[in-house]
Amino acid sequence: MKRKEFLSRLIGEMTDFLLEGDPLRLVVSLHQEEDGAHLSFFDDQERTEQEIEKIRTALNPKRNRPELAAYYGTMAGRDLNLGSRLKLIGWQIKQATVTNNNPGIHIDLWLGSDSFIVPKK
């Protein structure tokens, strides 16, 4: 799968997920480099800490399989529940960070080679 198609699918799946909450504000940011990419998503929907933790867990499965991104990318869709759709995204990325902005959520998706470093907070 070409990089543009891969990023388009990730952005589409994440925005579909966030639009389920009917936000008044949704922001998507993309930063690309030769060896990786960083996607950020922000919305204005209040969530409980339990909801935030479920999203965090789904996006950070114990075992990432980015080499299967093309396969998983074609599987996501409207027939799967939201948790399953987020797990499919999690298997395609290097790492996700999920923070509560009160109100709203901030989700960062990191993908790429091992040389594309996820910043430490």
KELUMMAR-197990 format. One record per residue: residue number from 0; x, y, z of N, C-alpha, C in turn; chain. Coordinates in nm, 3 decimals. Layout:
// residues N
{n=NUM	n_X=X	n_Y=Y	n_Z=Z	ca_X=X	ca_Y=Y	ca_Z=Z	c_X=X	c_Y=Y	c_Z=Z	chain=A};
...
END
This chain:
// residues 121
{n=0	n_X=0.085	n_Y=-0.117	n_Z=0.000	ca_X=0.000	ca_Y=0.000	ca_Z=0.000	c_X=0.089	c_Y=0.124	c_Z=0.000	chain=A};
{n=1	n_X=0.057	n_Y=0.219	n_Z=-0.083	ca_X=0.135	ca_Y=0.342	ca_Z=-0.090	c_X=0.113	c_Y=0.425	c_Z=0.037	chain=A};
{n=2	n_X=0.212	n_Y=0.504	n_Z=0.068	ca_X=0.208	ca_Y=0.584	ca_Z=0.190	c_X=0.085	c_Y=0.675	c_Z=0.195	chain=A};
{n=3	n_X=0.054	n_Y=0.740	n_Z=0.083	ca_X=-0.062	ca_Y=0.829	ca_Z=0.078	c_X=-0.190	c_Y=0.754	c_Z=0.111	chain=A};
{n=4	n_X=-0.207	n_Y=0.635	n_Z=0.052	ca_X=-0.327	ca_Y=0.555	ca_Z=0.079	c_X=-0.332	c_Y=0.510	c_Z=0.225	chain=A};
{n=5	n_X=-0.218	n_Y=0.470	n_Z=0.278	ca_X=-0.210	ca_Y=0.425	ca_Z=0.417	c_X=-0.249	c_Y=0.538	c_Z=0.512	chain=A};
{n=6	n_X=-0.190	n_Y=0.656	n_Z=0.493	ca_X=-0.222	ca_Y=0.771	ca_Z=0.577	c_X=-0.369	c_Y=0.811	c_Z=0.562	chain=A};
{n=7	n_X=-0.420	n_Y=0.808	n_Z=0.440	ca_X=-0.561	ca_Y=0.841	ca_Z=0.416	c_X=-0.653	c_Y=0.748	c_Z=0.493	chain=A};
{n=8	n_X=-0.621	n_Y=0.620	n_Z=0.493	ca_X=-0.705	ca_Y=0.523	ca_Z=0.567	c_X=-0.698	c_Y=0.547	c_Z=0.717	chain=A};
{n=9	n_X=-0.578	n_Y=0.571	n_Z=0.770	ca_X=-0.565	ca_Y=0.597	ca_Z=0.913	c_X=-0.642	c_Y=0.723	c_Z=0.952	chain=A};
{n=10	n_X=-0.626	n_Y=0.829	n_Z=0.874	ca_X=-0.697	ca_Y=0.954	ca_Z=0.903	c_X=-0.848	c_Y=0.931	c_Z=0.894	chain=A};
{n=11	n_X=-0.892	n_Y=0.859	n_Z=0.791	ca_X=-1.034	ca_Y=0.832	ca_Z=0.775	c_X=-1.092	c_Y=0.752	c_Z=0.890	chain=A};
{n=12	n_X=-1.022	n_Y=0.647	n_Z=0.932	ca_X=-1.072	ca_Y=0.565	ca_Z=1.043	c_X=-1.077	c_Y=0.643	c_Z=1.174	chain=A};
{n=13	n_X=-0.973	n_Y=0.721	n_Z=1.201	ca_X=-0.972	ca_Y=0.798	ca_Z=1.326	c_X=-1.078	c_Y=0.907	c_Z=1.324	chain=A};
{n=14	n_X=-1.095	n_Y=0.976	n_Z=1.212	ca_X=-1.198	ca_Y=1.080	ca_Z=1.208	c_X=-1.337	c_Y=1.019	c_Z=1.214	chain=A};
{n=15	n_X=-1.358	n_Y=0.903	n_Z=1.152	ca_X=-1.487	ca_Y=0.834	ca_Z=1.166	c_X=-1.515	c_Y=0.804	c_Z=1.312	chain=A};
{n=16	n_X=-1.414	n_Y=0.752	n_Z=1.383	ca_X=-1.430	ca_Y=0.721	ca_Z=1.525	c_X=-1.465	c_Y=0.847	c_Z=1.605	chain=A};
{n=17	n_X=-1.390	n_Y=0.954	n_Z=1.583	ca_X=-1.413	ca_Y=1.076	ca_Z=1.660	c_X=-1.545	c_Y=1.144	c_Z=1.623	chain=A};
{n=18	n_X=-1.587	n_Y=1.133	n_Z=1.498	ca_X=-1.714	ca_Y=1.193	ca_Z=1.456	c_X=-1.835	c_Y=1.121	c_Z=1.515	chain=A};
{n=19	n_X=-1.816	n_Y=0.997	n_Z=1.562	ca_X=-1.925	ca_Y=0.926	ca_Z=1.629	c_X=-1.975	c_Y=1.004	c_Z=1.750	chain=A};
{n=20	n_X=-1.888	n_Y=1.083	n_Z=1.814	ca_X=-1.925	ca_Y=1.162	ca_Z=1.931	c_X=-1.989	c_Y=1.296	c_Z=1.896	chain=A};
{n=21	n_X=-2.005	n_Y=1.324	n_Z=1.766	ca_X=-2.067	ca_Y=1.448	ca_Z=1.718	c_X=-1.999	c_Y=1.573	c_Z=1.774	chain=A};
{n=22	n_X=-1.866	n_Y=1.586	n_Z=1.754	ca_X=-1.795	ca_Y=1.701	ca_Z=1.810	c_X=-1.831	c_Y=1.831	c_Z=1.737	chain=A};
{n=23	n_X=-1.817	n_Y=1.940	n_Z=1.806	ca_X=-1.831	ca_Y=2.072	ca_Z=1.743	c_X=-1.697	c_Y=2.114	c_Z=1.683	chain=A};
{n=24	n_X=-1.589	n_Y=2.056	n_Z=1.734	ca_X=-1.454	ca_Y=2.088	ca_Z=1.685	c_X=-1.376	c_Y=1.958	c_Z=1.669	chain=A};
{n=25	n_X=-1.313	n_Y=1.943	n_Z=1.554	ca_X=-1.225	ca_Y=1.829	ca_Z=1.528	c_X=-1.108	c_Y=1.879	c_Z=1.445	chain=A};
{n=26	n_X=-0.987	n_Y=1.856	n_Z=1.495	ca_X=-0.867	ca_Y=1.903	ca_Z=1.427	c_X=-0.778	c_Y=1.782	c_Z=1.399	chain=A};
{n=27	n_X=-0.724	n_Y=1.776	n_Z=1.277	ca_X=-0.632	ca_Y=1.671	ca_Z=1.237	c_X=-0.503	c_Y=1.738	c_Z=1.190	chain=A};
{n=28	n_X=-0.391	n_Y=1.688	n_Z=1.240	ca_X=-0.261	ca_Y=1.743	ca_Z=1.202	c_X=-0.171	c_Y=1.629	c_Z=1.154	chain=A};
{n=29	n_X=-0.098	n_Y=1.653	n_Z=1.046	ca_X=-0.006	ca_Y=1.554	ca_Z=0.991	c_X=0.132	c_Y=1.615	c_Z=0.979	chain=A};
{n=30	n_X=0.231	n_Y=1.542	n_Z=1.029	ca_X=0.372	ca_Y=1.579	ca_Z=1.013	c_X=0.442	c_Y=1.457	c_Z=0.951	chain=A};
{n=31	n_X=0.501	n_Y=1.475	n_Z=0.833	ca_X=0.569	ca_Y=1.364	ca_Z=0.765	c_X=0.718	c_Y=1.392	c_Z=0.755	chain=A};
{n=32	n_X=0.793	n_Y=1.286	n_Z=0.768	ca_X=0.936	ca_Y=1.288	ca_Z=0.741	c_X=0.965	c_Y=1.166	c_Z=0.655	chain=A};
{n=33	n_X=1.086	n_Y=1.157	n_Z=0.608	ca_X=1.122	ca_Y=1.046	ca_Z=0.519	c_X=1.102	c_Y=0.910	c_Z=0.584	chain=A};
{n=34	n_X=1.131	n_Y=0.901	n_Z=0.714	ca_X=1.128	ca_Y=0.771	ca_Z=0.780	c_X=1.006	c_Y=0.749	c_Z=0.871	chain=A};
{n=35	n_X=0.909	n_Y=0.839	n_Z=0.867	ca_X=0.793	ca_Y=0.820	ca_Z=0.953	c_X=0.693	c_Y=0.933	c_Z=0.943	chain=A};
{n=36	n_X=0.588	n_Y=0.921	n_Z=1.023	ca_X=0.484	ca_Y=1.023	ca_Z=1.024	c_X=0.424	c_Y=1.032	c_Z=1.164	chain=A};
{n=37	n_X=0.369	n_Y=1.146	n_Z=1.193	ca_X=0.303	ca_Y=1.173	ca_Z=1.320	c_X=0.168	c_Y=1.236	c_Z=1.288	chain=A};
{n=38	n_X=0.061	n_Y=1.172	n_Z=1.333	ca_X=-0.075	ca_Y=1.223	ca_Z=1.317	c_X=-0.128	c_Y=1.265	c_Z=1.453	chain=A};
{n=39	n_X=-0.190	n_Y=1.380	n_Z=1.461	ca_X=-0.253	ca_Y=1.427	ca_Z=1.584	c_X=-0.400	c_Y=1.455	c_Z=1.557	chain=A};
{n=40	n_X=-0.483	n_Y=1.417	n_Z=1.653	ca_X=-0.627	ca_Y=1.439	ca_Z=1.644	c_X=-0.673	c_Y=1.504	c_Z=1.774	chain=A};
{n=41	n_X=-0.756	n_Y=1.607	n_Z=1.763	ca_X=-0.812	ca_Y=1.677	ca_Z=1.877	c_X=-0.962	c_Y=1.691	c_Z=1.855	chain=A};
{n=42	n_X=-1.041	n_Y=1.670	n_Z=1.960	ca_X=-1.183	ca_Y=1.704	ca_Z=1.953	c_X=-1.225	c_Y=1.769	c_Z=2.083	chain=A};
{n=43	n_X=-1.353	n_Y=1.802	n_Z=2.094	ca_X=-1.402	ca_Y=1.875	ca_Z=2.211	c_X=-1.503	c_Y=1.795	c_Z=2.294	chain=A};
{n=44	n_X=-1.505	n_Y=1.663	n_Z=2.277	ca_X=-1.601	ca_Y=1.579	ca_Z=2.348	c_X=-1.547	c_Y=1.534	c_Z=2.483	chain=A};
{n=45	n_X=-1.624	n_Y=1.555	n_Z=2.589	ca_X=-1.583	ca_Y=1.509	ca_Z=2.721	c_X=-1.590	c_Y=1.357	c_Z=2.726	chain=A};
{n=46	n_X=-1.492	n_Y=1.297	n_Z=2.790	ca_X=-1.487	ca_Y=1.152	ca_Z=2.809	c_X=-1.442	c_Y=1.123	c_Z=2.951	chain=A};
{n=47	n_X=-1.487	n_Y=1.010	n_Z=3.002	ca_X=-1.442	ca_Y=0.968	ca_Z=3.134	c_X=-1.301	c_Y=0.911	c_Z=3.123	chain=A};
{n=48	n_X=-1.235	n_Y=0.898	n_Z=3.236	ca_X=-1.102	ca_Y=0.837	ca_Z=3.236	c_X=-1.109	c_Y=0.692	c_Z=3.189	chain=A};
{n=49	n_X=-1.220	n_Y=0.622	n_Z=3.217	ca_X=-1.236	ca_Y=0.484	ca_Z=3.170	c_X=-1.245	c_Y=0.480	c_Z=3.017	chain=A};
{n=50	n_X=-1.317	n_Y=0.575	n_Z=2.957	ca_X=-1.326	ca_Y=0.581	ca_Z=2.811	c_X=-1.189	c_Y=0.611	c_Z=2.750	chain=A};
{n=51	n_X=-1.117	n_Y=0.703	n_Z=2.811	ca_X=-0.981	ca_Y=0.738	ca_Z=2.762	c_X=-0.891	c_Y=0.615	c_Z=2.769	chain=A};
{n=52	n_X=-0.898	n_Y=0.541	n_Z=2.878	ca_X=-0.813	ca_Y=0.422	ca_Z=2.895	c_X=-0.850	c_Y=0.314	c_Z=2.793	chain=A};
{n=53	n_X=-0.977	n_Y=0.296	n_Z=2.763	ca_X=-1.017	ca_Y=0.198	ca_Z=2.661	c_X=-0.960	c_Y=0.235	c_Z=2.524	chain=A};
{n=54	n_X=-0.965	n_Y=0.363	n_Z=2.491	ca_X=-0.909	ca_Y=0.410	ca_Z=2.364	c_X=-0.759	c_Y=0.387	c_Z=2.362	chain=A};
{n=55	n_X=-0.692	n_Y=0.424	n_Z=2.471	ca_X=-0.546	ca_Y=0.407	ca_Z=2.483	c_X=-0.506	c_Y=0.260	c_Z=2.467	chain=A};
{n=56	n_X=-0.580	n_Y=0.172	n_Z=2.534	ca_X=-0.550	ca_Y=0.028	ca_Z=2.528	c_X=-0.572	c_Y=-0.027	c_Z=2.387	chain=A};
{n=57	n_X=-0.682	n_Y=0.014	n_Z=2.324	ca_X=-0.712	ca_Y=-0.036	ca_Z=2.189	c_X=-0.607	c_Y=0.009	c_Z=2.088	chain=A};
{n=58	n_X=-0.558	n_Y=0.131	n_Z=2.102	ca_X=-0.460	ca_Y=0.184	ca_Z=2.007	c_X=-0.318	c_Y=0.137	c_Z=2.033	chain=A};
{n=59	n_X=-0.294	n_Y=0.075	n_Z=2.149	ca_X=-0.161	ca_Y=0.026	ca_Z=2.184	c_X=-0.167	c_Y=-0.122	c_Z=2.219	chain=A};
{n=60	n_X=-0.199	n_Y=-0.208	n_Z=2.121	ca_X=-0.202	ca_Y=-0.352	ca_Z=2.151	c_X=-0.062	c_Y=-0.398	c_Z=2.191	chain=A};
{n=61	n_X=-0.058	n_Y=-0.509	n_Z=2.261	ca_X=0.071	ca_Y=-0.560	ca_Z=2.310	c_X=0.167	c_Y=-0.594	c_Z=2.198	chain=A};
{n=62	n_X=0.113	n_Y=-0.625	n_Z=2.083	ca_X=0.198	ca_Y=-0.667	ca_Z=1.973	c_X=0.159	c_Y=-0.593	c_Z=1.845	chain=A};
{n=63	n_X=0.240	n_Y=-0.496	n_Z=1.803	ca_X=0.214	ca_Y=-0.423	ca_Z=1.679	c_X=0.265	c_Y=-0.503	c_Z=1.560	chain=A};
{n=64	n_X=0.194	n_Y=-0.496	n_Z=1.450	ca_X=0.232	ca_Y=-0.569	ca_Z=1.330	c_X=0.227	c_Y=-0.477	c_Z=1.208	chain=A};
{n=65	n_X=0.313	n_Y=-0.374	n_Z=1.201	ca_X=0.305	ca_Y=-0.279	ca_Z=1.090	c_X=0.329	c_Y=-0.342	c_Z=0.954	chain=A};
{n=66	n_X=0.397	n_Y=-0.457	n_Z=0.950	ca_X=0.420	ca_Y=-0.522	ca_Z=0.819	c_X=0.290	c_Y=-0.573	c_Z=0.758	chain=A};
{n=67	n_X=0.183	n_Y=-0.582	n_Z=0.838	ca_X=0.053	ca_Y=-0.626	ca_Z=0.787	c_X=-0.043	c_Y=-0.510	c_Z=0.767	chain=A};
{n=68	n_X=0.008	n_Y=-0.389	n_Z=0.757	ca_X=-0.076	ca_Y=-0.270	ca_Z=0.749	c_X=-0.172	c_Y=-0.274	c_Z=0.630	chain=A};
{n=69	n_X=-0.126	n_Y=-0.320	n_Z=0.514	ca_X=-0.214	ca_Y=-0.323	ca_Z=0.397	c_X=-0.331	c_Y=-0.418	c_Z=0.420	chain=A};
{n=70	n_X=-0.303	n_Y=-0.532	n_Z=0.481	ca_X=-0.408	ca_Y=-0.629	ca_Z=0.510	c_X=-0.508	c_Y=-0.574	c_Z=0.610	chain=A};
{n=71	n_X=-0.459	n_Y=-0.524	n_Z=0.723	ca_X=-0.547	ca_Y=-0.470	ca_Z=0.826	c_X=-0.623	c_Y=-0.348	c_Z=0.775	chain=A};
{n=72	n_X=-0.558	n_Y=-0.266	n_Z=0.696	ca_X=-0.620	ca_Y=-0.144	ca_Z=0.647	c_X=-0.745	c_Y=-0.170	c_Z=0.566	chain=A};
{n=73	n_X=-0.751	n_Y=-0.283	n_Z=0.498	ca_X=-0.870	ca_Y=-0.314	ca_Z=0.420	c_X=-0.981	c_Y=-0.374	c_Z=0.505	chain=A};
{n=74	n_X=-0.949	n_Y=-0.417	n_Z=0.626	ca_X=-1.048	ca_Y=-0.481	ca_Z=0.712	c_X=-1.133	c_Y=-0.382	c_Z=0.791	chain=A};
{n=75	n_X=-1.077	n_Y=-0.268	n_Z=0.825	ca_X=-1.152	ca_Y=-0.172	ca_Z=0.907	c_X=-1.271	c_Y=-0.122	c_Z=0.827	chain=A};
{n=76	n_X=-1.375	n_Y=-0.092	n_Z=0.898	ca_X=-1.494	ca_Y=-0.043	ca_Z=0.831	c_X=-1.609	c_Y=-0.032	c_Z=0.927	chain=A};
{n=77	n_X=-1.723	n_Y=-0.003	n_Z=0.876	ca_X=-1.841	ca_Y=0.025	ca_Z=0.958	c_X=-1.900	c_Y=-0.097	c_Z=1.027	chain=A};
{n=78	n_X=-1.868	n_Y=-0.218	n_Z=0.981	ca_X=-1.927	ca_Y=-0.337	ca_Z=1.040	c_X=-1.866	c_Y=-0.375	c_Z=1.175	chain=A};
{n=79	n_X=-1.747	n_Y=-0.327	n_Z=1.204	ca_X=-1.680	ca_Y=-0.361	ca_Z=1.329	c_X=-1.719	c_Y=-0.260	c_Z=1.437	chain=A};
{n=80	n_X=-1.721	n_Y=-0.307	n_Z=1.564	ca_X=-1.747	ca_Y=-0.212	ca_Z=1.671	c_X=-1.627	c_Y=-0.119	c_Z=1.686	chain=A};
{n=81	n_X=-1.648	n_Y=-0.008	n_Z=1.756	ca_X=-1.542	ca_Y=0.094	ca_Z=1.763	c_X=-1.414	c_Y=0.042	c_Z=1.824	chain=A};
{n=82	n_X=-1.422	n_Y=-0.041	n_Z=1.929	ca_X=-1.302	ca_Y=-0.094	ca_Z=1.991	c_X=-1.222	c_Y=-0.179	c_Z=1.894	chain=A};
{n=83	n_X=-1.289	n_Y=-0.262	n_Z=1.817	ca_X=-1.221	ca_Y=-0.346	ca_Z=1.718	c_X=-1.157	c_Y=-0.262	c_Z=1.609	chain=A};
{n=84	n_X=-1.225	n_Y=-0.158	n_Z=1.565	ca_X=-1.169	ca_Y=-0.070	ca_Z=1.462	c_X=-1.043	c_Y=-0.001	c_Z=1.515	chain=A};
{n=85	n_X=-1.045	n_Y=0.041	n_Z=1.641	ca_X=-0.926	ca_Y=0.105	ca_Z=1.697	c_X=-0.812	c_Y=0.006	c_Z=1.712	chain=A};
{n=86	n_X=-0.842	n_Y=-0.120	n_Z=1.746	ca_X=-0.736	ca_Y=-0.221	ca_Z=1.755	c_X=-0.671	c_Y=-0.244	c_Z=1.620	chain=A};
{n=87	n_X=-0.750	n_Y=-0.243	n_Z=1.513	ca_X=-0.692	ca_Y=-0.259	ca_Z=1.380	c_X=-0.597	c_Y=-0.144	c_Z=1.348	chain=A};
{n=88	n_X=-0.633	n_Y=-0.025	n_Z=1.391	ca_X=-0.543	ca_Y=0.090	ca_Z=1.373	c_X=-0.417	c_Y=0.068	c_Z=1.457	chain=A};
{n=89	n_X=-0.435	n_Y=0.023	n_Z=1.582	ca_X=-0.321	ca_Y=0.001	ca_Z=1.671	c_X=-0.220	c_Y=-0.097	c_Z=1.616	chain=A};
{n=90	n_X=-0.266	n_Y=-0.197	n_Z=1.543	ca_X=-0.174	ca_Y=-0.296	ca_Z=1.486	c_X=-0.093	c_Y=-0.238	c_Z=1.371	chain=A};
{n=91	n_X=-0.134	n_Y=-0.125	n_Z=1.317	ca_X=-0.067	ca_Y=-0.067	ca_Z=1.201	c_X=0.032	c_Y=0.043	c_Z=1.237	chain=A};
{n=92	n_X=0.032	n_Y=0.087	n_Z=1.361	ca_X=0.115	ca_Y=0.201	ca_Z=1.399	c_X=0.224	c_Y=0.158	c_Z=1.497	chain=A};
{n=93	n_X=0.318	n_Y=0.247	n_Z=1.518	ca_X=0.427	ca_Y=0.221	ca_Z=1.612	c_X=0.382	c_Y=0.242	c_Z=1.756	chain=A};
{n=94	n_X=0.313	n_Y=0.353	n_Z=1.781	ca_X=0.267	ca_Y=0.385	ca_Z=1.917	c_X=0.158	c_Y=0.491	c_Z=1.908	chain=A};
{n=95	n_X=0.072	n_Y=0.492	n_Z=2.008	ca_X=-0.030	ca_Y=0.597	ca_Z=2.021	c_X=-0.025	c_Y=0.654	c_Z=2.162	chain=A};
{n=96	n_X=-0.044	n_Y=0.784	n_Z=2.171	ca_X=-0.062	ca_Y=0.847	ca_Z=2.302	c_X=-0.201	c_Y=0.909	c_Z=2.302	chain=A};
{n=97	n_X=-0.269	n_Y=0.895	n_Z=2.413	ca_X=-0.406	ca_Y=0.945	ca_Z=2.427	c_X=-0.413	c_Y=1.023	c_Z=2.557	chain=A};
{n=98	n_X=-0.451	n_Y=1.150	n_Z=2.547	ca_X=-0.460	ca_Y=1.234	ca_Z=2.667	c_X=-0.595	c_Y=1.305	c_Z=2.670	chain=A};
{n=99	n_X=-0.642	n_Y=1.329	n_Z=2.790	ca_X=-0.767	ca_Y=1.398	ca_Z=2.813	c_X=-0.737	c_Y=1.547	c_Z=2.821	chain=A};
{n=100	n_X=-0.801	n_Y=1.626	n_Z=2.734	ca_X=-0.779	ca_Y=1.771	ca_Z=2.733	c_X=-0.884	c_Y=1.846	c_Z=2.814	chain=A};
{n=101	n_X=-0.982	n_Y=1.778	n_Z=2.864	ca_X=-1.090	ca_Y=1.837	ca_Z=2.946	c_X=-1.137	c_Y=1.974	c_Z=2.901	chain=A};
{n=102	n_X=-1.229	n_Y=1.993	n_Z=2.814	ca_X=-1.299	ca_Y=1.886	ca_Z=2.745	c_X=-1.222	c_Y=1.846	c_Z=2.619	chain=A};
{n=103	n_X=-1.244	n_Y=1.726	n_Z=2.580	ca_X=-1.186	ca_Y=1.678	ca_Z=2.455	c_X=-1.074	c_Y=1.578	c_Z=2.476	chain=A};
{n=104	n_X=-1.030	n_Y=1.528	n_Z=2.364	ca_X=-0.926	ca_Y=1.427	ca_Z=2.363	c_X=-0.816	c_Y=1.469	c_Z=2.267	chain=A};
{n=105	n_X=-0.696	n_Y=1.425	n_Z=2.294	ca_X=-0.581	ca_Y=1.446	ca_Z=2.206	c_X=-0.519	c_Y=1.309	c_Z=2.182	chain=A};
{n=106	n_X=-0.518	n_Y=1.267	n_Z=2.055	ca_X=-0.462	ca_Y=1.137	ca_Z=2.017	c_X=-0.346	c_Y=1.162	c_Z=1.922	chain=A};
{n=107	n_X=-0.230	n_Y=1.106	n_Z=1.954	ca_X=-0.113	ca_Y=1.110	ca_Z=1.866	c_X=-0.086	c_Y=0.970	c_Z=1.817	chain=A};
{n=108	n_X=-0.070	n_Y=0.955	n_Z=1.687	ca_X=-0.032	ca_Y=0.827	ca_Z=1.627	c_X=0.106	c_Y=0.843	c_Z=1.566	chain=A};
{n=109	n_X=0.196	n_Y=0.752	n_Z=1.599	ca_X=0.333	ca_Y=0.753	ca_Z=1.548	c_X=0.351	c_Y=0.630	c_Z=1.461	chain=A};
{n=110	n_X=0.406	n_Y=0.649	n_Z=1.341	ca_X=0.433	ca_Y=0.535	ca_Z=1.255	c_X=0.561	c_Y=0.558	c_Z=1.178	chain=A};
{n=111	n_X=0.624	n_Y=0.448	n_Z=1.141	ca_X=0.747	ca_Y=0.459	ca_Z=1.064	c_X=0.854	c_Y=0.365	c_Z=1.115	chain=A};
{n=112	n_X=0.975	n_Y=0.393	n_Z=1.073	ca_X=1.088	ca_Y=0.308	ca_Z=1.106	c_X=1.129	c_Y=0.329	c_Z=1.252	chain=A};
{n=113	n_X=1.218	n_Y=0.243	n_Z=1.298	ca_X=1.269	ca_Y=0.255	ca_Z=1.435	c_X=1.346	c_Y=0.385	c_Z=1.456	chain=A};
{n=114	n_X=1.397	n_Y=0.444	n_Z=1.349	ca_X=1.471	ca_Y=0.569	ca_Z=1.364	c_X=1.377	c_Y=0.689	c_Z=1.383	chain=A};
{n=115	n_X=1.248	n_Y=0.671	n_Z=1.357	ca_X=1.151	ca_Y=0.777	ca_Z=1.382	c_X=1.110	c_Y=0.768	c_Z=1.528	chain=A};
{n=116	n_X=1.165	n_Y=0.856	n_Z=1.608	ca_X=1.155	ca_Y=0.847	ca_Z=1.753	c_X=1.027	c_Y=0.914	c_Z=1.804	chain=A};
{n=117	n_X=0.958	n_Y=0.843	n_Z=1.894	ca_X=0.844	ca_Y=0.898	ca_Z=1.964	c_X=0.900	c_Y=0.979	c_Z=2.081	chain=A};
{n=118	n_X=0.871	n_Y=1.110	n_Z=2.088	ca_X=0.927	ca_Y=1.192	ca_Z=2.196	c_X=0.880	c_Y=1.145	c_Z=2.334	chain=A};
{n=119	n_X=0.969	n_Y=1.152	n_Z=2.430	ca_X=0.936	ca_Y=1.119	ca_Z=2.569	c_X=0.880	c_Y=1.243	c_Z=2.635	chain=A};
{n=120	n_X=0.778	n_Y=1.224	n_Z=2.719	ca_X=0.717	ca_Y=1.339	ca_Z=2.787	c_X=0.772	c_Y=1.352	c_Z=2.926	chain=A};
END
